[in-house]
Amino acid sequence: MFQQIAMNSEQDGQALVETALMIMVVLLLLMGIIEFGFVFFAYVRVSNAAREGARSGAVWLMQPSNPTLCGQVHQSVWSELPAIKDADSGTVTITSVNGDVDCDAPPTLESGDPITVTVTYNFDLPVISGMPIVRDMISSPYPVSRTVVMRVQ
């Protein structure tokens, strides 16, 4: 009977050690899933911002009250993704048939020309930036980028 009690206490110790080892792996997987959710959310927001910017640029010729193409596109992108206003957080690039649109000069766009809006956002990973070993392997400001092309109406 004494051997049976000793054997059960050894098995309890083994289960405790296995649980202690596996809990770290499970927590790391859980943190990875949460981090992926944050990055996916940022990607959806950047996609929406790029689409709204391209749409506002596509209808720019039809709205004479708006002063500049760049101003209208940037305002649309900022309304969807306010963090882009900060220069360190991201960039908005507008390209037409003639290349990059110069925001200081009036663009030469005609109806039917494609306009390309690229939004890049440097997303700070909240979970990974707090983990000492993992943050050295994965860069914390993760660039999320999306390009949308629409025809000017």
C-alpha positions in Angstrom: 0.0 0.0 0.0 2.9 2.3 0.7 4.3 1.8 -2.7 1.0 2.7 -4.3 0.9 6.0 -2.5 4.5 6.8 -3.4 3.8 5.9 -7.0 0.8 8.3 -7.2 2.9 11.2 -5.7 5.6 10.6 -8.4 2.9 10.7 -11.1 1.5 13.9 -9.7 5.0 15.5 -9.8 5.4 14.3 -13.4 2.1 15.9 -14.4 3.1 19.1 -12.7 6.4 19.3 -14.6 4.7 18.5 -18.0 2.1 21.2 -17.3 4.7 23.7 -16.4 6.6 23.0 -19.7 3.5 23.0 -21.9 1.9 26.1 -20.5 4.7 28.2 -22.0 4.1 26.7 -25.4 0.4 27.2 -25.2 0.8 30.8 -23.9 3.2 31.6 -26.8 0.7 30.2 -29.3 -2.1 32.2 -27.7 -0.1 35.4 -27.9 0.7 34.7 -31.5 -3.0 34.3 -32.3 -3.8 37.5 -30.5 -1.0 39.4 -32.3 -2.2 38.0 -35.7 -5.7 39.4 -34.9 -4.2 42.9 -34.3 -2.2 42.8 -37.5 -5.2 41.6 -39.5 -7.3 44.4 -38.0 -4.7 46.9 -39.0 -4.6 45.4 -42.6 -8.4 45.8 -42.9 -8.2 49.4 -41.7 -5.4 50.2 -44.2 -7.4 48.5 -47.0 -10.4 50.6 -46.2 -8.3 53.8 -46.0 -6.7 53.1 -49.4 -10.0 52.3 -51.0 -11.6 55.5 -49.7 -8.6 57.6 -50.8 -8.7 56.1 -54.3 -12.4 56.6 -54.5 -12.1 60.3 -53.5 -9.3 60.8 -56.0 -11.4 59.1 -58.7 -14.3 61.5 -58.2 -12.1 64.6 -57.7 -12.8 66.0 -61.2 -16.5 65.9 -60.6 -16.3 68.0 -57.4 -14.9 71.5 -58.2 -15.3 72.7 -54.6 -12.3 70.6 -53.4 -9.0 72.5 -53.7 -6.4 69.9 -54.4 -6.4 66.2 -55.3 -3.8 65.5 -52.6 -5.8 67.3 -50.0 -8.9 65.4 -50.8 -7.2 62.0 -50.9 -5.3 62.6 -47.7 -8.4 63.8 -45.9 -10.3 60.6 -47.0 -7.4 58.4 -45.8 -7.1 60.3 -42.5 -10.8 59.9 -41.8 -10.5 56.2 -42.1 -7.1 55.8 -40.4 -6.2 58.8 -38.3 -2.8 57.4 -37.3 -1.5 58.1 -40.8 -1.4 61.8 -40.0 1.8 61.2 -38.0 4.7 61.0 -40.5 6.4 58.3 -38.5 3.4 56.0 -38.6 2.8 55.8 -42.3 2.7 57.3 -45.7 0.2 58.0 -48.5 1.4 57.9 -52.1 -0.7 59.0 -55.0 0.3 57.9 -58.5 -1.3 58.8 -61.9 -0.5 57.9 -65.5 2.4 60.5 -65.4 4.0 59.1 -62.3 3.8 60.3 -58.7 1.4 63.2 -58.2 3.1 66.4 -57.2 1.0 67.8 -54.4 2.3 71.4 -55.0 1.2 71.5 -58.7 -2.2 70.8 -60.1 -2.4 67.3 -61.5 -3.1 66.6 -65.1 -5.9 64.0 -64.9 -8.5 63.2 -67.4 -11.6 61.1 -67.2 -10.6 57.4 -67.6 -7.0 57.8 -66.3 -6.1 55.4 -63.5 -5.2 56.8 -60.1 -3.3 54.7 -57.7 -3.3 55.2 -53.9 -0.8 53.4 -51.7 -1.2 53.5 -48.0 1.6 52.2 -45.8 1.1 52.1 -42.0 3.8 51.1 -39.5 1.9 49.1 -37.0 3.4 48.7 -33.5 2.9 45.1 -32.4 1.6 45.4 -28.8 2.2 41.8 -27.6 5.6 41.1 -29.3 7.1 44.5 -28.3 6.8 43.4 -24.7 8.5 40.0 -25.1 12.3 40.2 -24.8 13.4 37.3 -27.0 10.6 37.4 -29.6 11.0 41.2 -30.3 14.5 40.6 -31.4 13.4 38.1 -34.1 10.3 40.1 -35.3 10.5 43.8 -36.0 8.0 45.7 -33.9 6.9 48.4 -36.3 5.4 46.0 -38.8 4.7 47.7 -42.2 1.1 47.1 -43.4 0.6 48.3 -47.0 -2.2 48.3 -49.5 -2.5 49.6 -53.0 -5.8 50.4 -54.8 -6.2 51.5 -58.4 -9.4 53.2 -59.7 -10.3 55.1 -62.9 -11.0 58.8 -62.7 -14.6 59.6 -63.4 
